[in-house]
Amino acid sequence: MKAPSISQLKRLMELVGYVIFPDYSDVPAWTNGPEAIRAILSEQLSTISEIDDPAKVADDFVAALPEISRLLHTDADAVMHNDPAVKSMQEVILCYPVVKVMINHRTAHQLHLQGVPIIPRVIAEMAHSTTGIDIHPAAQIGEYFSIDHGTGVVIGATSIIGNHVMLYQGVTLGAKNFTYDENGVPIDVPRHPILEDHVTVYSNTSILGRVRIGHHTVVGGNVWLTHDVPPHSRILQSQAIEEPYFQDGAGI
């Protein structure tokens, strides 16, 4: 059985973007977006042996497009309201990497929810390779989600992100450690953070493990956070420890 076509999956994502944001797309106006999406997706699903009824899975995905569109429009609105440098929605759609990565993520996440293997990961990696933002398709992300700048952001598979959450570049929502079975194989258990509503995380901060960051919390930059945080918290970087010189050639 042949593998899914990368070029066709890229075309699929162009069409999804057209359906979601038709006023900002260079896809020809005569294109019947949903029908084209259904055809390409069904064909690509047919390459996967685990999929018994590719046409049904494609139909279910097309039926989910209105909700995907609603969520993506909240993401675009979040960018408009969080960045004073933005001058228009056209600028948001055409210039901000978070829009591209979220089109791919919300598509990949929907396919993940439908039990589709491999294709969600391919779609996620397409966005990762062009934006530097790495979001696993299984990650749950609420509405009005925004990432500013974005390069270096990592969001792990079991992360749960609420509504109106804002991340800056270099943020990692990762695992602190892994759980292994008796054969030494990692077990897929919840291991990534939960960010409640209205959380902001500034650049180059790592939040690791199954910790809960309470709503309306601000986490400053360059923070290493591995514990729960109550709502309405302000988490800042620890004070730097200054050493006048290195000792014994040991460096840091």
C-alpha positions in Angstrom: 0.0 0.0 0.0 1.4 3.4 -1.0 2.0 6.2 1.5 0.0 9.4 1.7 1.2 12.0 -0.8 2.9 15.0 0.7 2.1 17.2 -2.3 -1.6 16.3 -2.1 -1.7 17.0 1.6 -0.1 20.4 1.0 -2.9 21.0 -1.6 -5.4 19.8 1.0 -4.2 22.5 3.4 -4.3 25.2 0.7 -8.0 24.3 0.2 -8.8 24.3 3.9 -7.2 27.7 4.2 -9.3 28.9 1.2 -12.5 27.6 2.8 -11.7 29.2 6.1 -10.4 32.6 4.8 -11.6 32.9 1.2 -11.1 36.6 1.0 -7.3 36.2 1.6 -6.6 33.1 -0.6 -5.2 32.8 -4.1 -7.2 29.6 -4.8 -9.4 30.3 -7.8 -12.8 31.5 -6.9 -14.5 28.8 -9.0 -13.0 26.0 -6.9 -15.6 24.1 -4.9 -13.5 24.0 -1.7 -15.5 21.4 0.4 -15.9 19.0 -2.6 -12.2 19.3 -3.5 -11.2 18.8 0.2 -13.5 15.7 0.3 -11.9 14.2 -2.9 -8.3 14.8 -1.9 -8.8 13.6 1.7 -10.7 10.5 0.7 -8.0 9.6 -1.8 -5.2 10.1 0.8 -7.1 8.1 3.5 -7.4 5.2 1.1 -3.6 4.8 1.4 -4.0 3.9 5.1 -4.9 0.3 5.8 -6.5 1.1 9.2 -9.2 3.3 7.5 -12.1 1.1 6.6 -14.3 3.7 5.0 -12.2 6.7 3.7 -15.3 8.4 2.1 -17.1 8.4 5.4 -14.1 9.8 7.3 -13.7 12.5 4.6 -17.4 13.3 4.9 -17.2 13.7 8.7 -14.2 16.0 8.3 -16.0 18.2 5.8 -19.0 18.3 8.2 -16.6 19.6 10.9 -15.3 22.5 8.8 -17.8 25.1 10.1 -16.6 24.5 13.7 -12.9 24.5 12.6 -13.7 27.8 10.8 -15.3 29.3 13.9 -12.3 28.4 16.0 -9.8 29.8 13.5 -11.6 33.1 13.3 -11.4 33.4 17.1 -7.6 32.8 16.8 -7.3 35.6 14.2 -9.3 37.9 16.4 -7.0 37.1 19.3 -4.0 38.2 17.3 -5.8 41.4 16.4 -6.5 42.2 20.1 -3.1 41.1 21.5 -0.7 42.8 19.2 -0.8 46.6 18.8 1.5 46.3 15.8 -1.3 44.8 13.7 -3.0 47.2 11.3 -5.6 44.9 9.6 -7.0 41.4 9.5 -5.4 41.0 6.1 -2.0 41.4 7.8 -3.0 38.8 10.4 -4.1 36.2 7.8 -1.2 36.8 5.4 1.7 37.5 7.7 1.3 35.9 11.1 2.7 32.3 11.4 0.2 31.4 14.1 -2.6 31.5 11.5 -0.8 29.0 9.3 0.1 26.7 12.2 -3.4 26.8 13.6 -5.0 26.1 10.3 -2.9 23.0 10.2 -3.3 22.2 13.9 -7.1 22.4 13.9 -7.2 20.3 10.8 -4.8 17.7 12.2 -6.6 17.7 15.6 -10.0 17.0 13.9 -8.5 14.1 12.0 -6.8 12.9 15.2 -10.2 12.9 16.9 -11.6 10.8 14.0 -8.9 8.2 14.6 -6.8 8.9 11.5 -3.2 7.8 11.9 -0.1 9.4 10.3 -1.8 12.1 8.2 -2.3 14.4 11.2 1.4 14.2 12.1 2.3 14.9 8.5 0.1 18.0 8.5 1.5 19.2 11.8 5.1 18.8 10.5 4.3 20.8 7.4 3.5 23.8 9.6 6.4 23.0 12.0 8.9 23.1 9.1 7.7 26.5 7.8 6.9 28.3 11.1 9.2 26.7 13.7 6.1 26.0 15.8 5.7 22.4 16.9 2.2 21.4 18.0 1.3 17.8 18.3 -2.1 17.0 16.7 -3.4 15.5 19.9 -3.0 18.7 21.9 -6.3 20.3 23.0 -6.4 24.0 22.3 -9.4 26.3 23.1 -10.7 29.3 21.3 -9.0 32.7 20.9 -5.5 31.2 21.0 -2.6 33.3 20.0 1.2 32.9 19.6 3.3 36.0 19.0 6.4 35.6 16.9 6.3 31.9 17.5 9.6 30.3 16.5 10.6 27.6 18.9 7.2 27.0 20.5 6.6 23.3 21.4 3.3 22.0 22.6 3.2 18.4 23.6 0.6 15.7 22.8 -1.3 15.7 26.1 -1.3 19.5 26.6 -4.6 21.1 27.4 -4.9 24.8 26.7 -8.0 26.8 27.6 -9.5 29.9 26.0 -7.8 33.3 25.5 -4.3 31.9 26.0 -1.3 33.8 24.7 2.2 32.3 24.2 5.4 34.0 23.0 8.4 32.6 21.2 10.4 29.7 22.6 7.7 28.5 25.0 7.7 24.8 25.8 4.8 22.9 27.2 6.6 19.6 27.7 7.0 16.5 29.7 9.1 16.4 32.8 9.7 12.6 32.6 8.2 9.5 31.1 6.4 6.4 32.5 7.6 3.1 31.2 6.0 -0.4 31.0 7.6 -3.6 32.1 9.4 -3.8 28.8 10.9 -0.3 29.1 8.6 1.2 26.5 7.2 4.7 27.2 3.5 4.7 28.0 1.3 7.4 26.5 -0.2 8.9 29.7 -1.0 12.6 30.5 2.4 14.2 31.0 2.1 17.8 29.6 0.8 21.0 31.3 -2.8 22.2 31.6 -3.2 26.0 31.0 -6.5 27.4 32.1 -8.3 30.3 30.5 -6.6 33.7 30.1 -3.0 32.5 30.7 -0.1 34.4 29.2 3.4 32.8 29.0 6.3 34.9 27.9 9.3 34.0 25.8 11.7 31.0 26.4 9.7 29.7 29.4 9.5 25.9 29.9 6.5 24.5 31.7 7.0 20.8 32.3 4.9 17.9 33.6 1.3 17.4 34.3 1.0 20.7 36.1 -2.0 23.1 36.1 -1.5 26.8 35.5 -4.5 28.6 37.0 -6.6 31.0 35.0 -5.6 34.7 34.6 -2.0 33.8 35.4 1.0 35.5 33.8 4.3 33.5 33.6 7.3 35.7 32.8 10.2 34.9 30.4 13.0 32.4 31.0 11.1 30.6 33.7 11.5 26.8 34.5 8.2 25.8 36.0 7.4 22.3 37.2 4.6 22.8 39.8 1.0 23.9 39.9 0.2 27.6 40.0 -3.0 29.0 41.5 -5.3 31.4 39.5 -4.3 35.0 39.2 -0.6 34.3 39.8 2.4 36.2 38.6 5.5 34.0 38.1 8.8 35.7 37.5 12.3 34.5 36.9 14.4 33.8 40.0 17.1 36.3 40.8 20.3 35.6 39.0 23.3 34.3 41.1 26.4 36.2 40.3 29.8 34.5 40.5 32.9 36.8 40.2 34.9 34.1 38.3 34.9 30.5 37.3 36.7 28.1 39.7 39.0 25.2 38.8 38.3 25.5 35.1 34.8 24.0 35.7 32.8 26.7 34.0 29.2 26.9 34.9 
